[in-house]
Amino acid sequence: MNTQSYSPYRLKATPMVVGLVLVGTGCLMGMSGVIVGGTAVMSACRRWFLGLADQAPQAMKPKWGQQTKVAMTADSPAMHGNGARIRSGRA
């Protein structure tokens, strides 16, 4: 008499291995896609931020230069002590 019991569900090893290989390959491709995409986004953000940082000083240089020239003249209110008053935080 045969005492071995067999499960009614038998899986073939080859399709399981192929499926696992495909899932692993897909995960690696997905992770590399996230890395490449994230690098592109970070690079674009960095260029945008550096572009903003360069714009502010260039926009202010003519104004600062004009204010400096006016302040350095002998007829300037700053030379006579009539410049803007600085408020302190105390009442």
C-alpha positions as CSV (number, residue, x, y, z in Angstrom):
1,M,0.0,0.0,0.0
2,N,1.2,3.5,-0.9
3,T,1.4,5.8,2.1
4,Q,2.6,9.0,0.4
5,S,0.1,11.8,0.1
6,Y,0.1,14.1,-2.8
7,S,-1.2,17.7,-2.8
8,P,-3.8,18.3,-5.4
9,Y,-2.0,21.5,-6.4
10,R,1.4,21.0,-8.0
11,L,3.5,23.9,-9.2
12,K,6.0,23.6,-11.9
13,A,9.4,25.1,-11.0
14,T,10.3,26.6,-14.3
15,P,7.4,29.1,-14.6
16,M,7.9,30.1,-10.9
17,V,11.6,30.8,-11.5
18,V,10.9,32.7,-14.7
19,G,8.2,34.7,-12.9
20,L,10.5,35.6,-10.0
21,V,13.3,36.6,-12.4
22,L,10.9,38.9,-14.3
23,V,9.6,40.4,-11.1
24,G,13.2,41.0,-9.9
25,T,14.2,42.5,-13.3
26,G,11.1,44.8,-13.2
27,C,11.9,46.0,-9.7
28,L,15.5,46.8,-10.7
29,M,14.3,48.7,-13.8
30,G,11.7,50.6,-11.7
31,M,14.3,51.6,-9.1
32,S,16.7,52.7,-11.8
33,G,13.9,54.7,-13.4
34,V,13.2,56.4,-10.1
35,I,16.9,57.2,-9.6
36,V,17.3,58.7,-13.2
37,G,14.0,60.6,-12.9
38,G,14.8,61.9,-9.4
39,T,18.3,63.0,-10.6
40,A,16.7,64.9,-13.5
41,V,14.2,66.7,-11.2
42,M,16.9,67.6,-8.7
43,S,19.2,68.9,-11.4
44,A,16.3,71.1,-12.8
45,C,15.5,72.4,-9.3
46,R,19.1,73.2,-8.7
47,R,19.4,75.1,-12.0
48,W,16.2,77.0,-11.2
49,F,17.3,77.9,-7.7
50,L,20.7,79.1,-8.9
51,G,19.0,81.1,-11.6
52,L,16.9,82.9,-8.9
53,A,19.9,83.5,-6.8
54,D,21.7,85.2,-9.8
55,Q,18.7,87.4,-10.7
56,A,18.4,89.3,-7.4
57,P,21.9,90.8,-7.2
58,Q,21.8,91.8,-10.9
59,A,18.5,93.6,-10.4
60,M,19.7,95.4,-7.3
61,K,23.2,96.5,-8.5
62,P,22.0,99.6,-10.4
63,K,19.9,100.8,-7.5
64,W,22.7,100.2,-5.0
65,G,25.2,102.0,-7.2
66,Q,22.9,105.0,-7.5
67,Q,22.3,105.1,-3.8
68,T,26.0,104.9,-3.1
69,K,26.7,107.8,-5.5
70,V,24.0,109.9,-3.9
71,A,25.2,109.1,-0.4
72,M,28.8,110.0,-1.2
73,T,28.1,113.5,-2.5
74,A,28.8,116.4,-0.1
75,D,25.2,117.7,-0.4
76,S,23.7,114.5,0.7
77,P,21.4,114.5,3.7
78,A,23.3,111.5,5.0
79,M,26.4,113.7,5.2
80,H,24.6,116.2,7.3
81,G,23.0,113.7,9.7
82,N,19.5,114.1,8.2
83,G,19.3,110.5,6.9
84,A,16.7,108.0,7.7
85,R,16.2,107.2,11.3
86,I,16.5,103.7,12.5
87,R,13.8,102.5,14.9
88,S,14.6,100.2,17.7
89,G,12.4,97.4,18.8
90,R,11.8,99.1,22.1
91,A,8.8,101.4,22.6
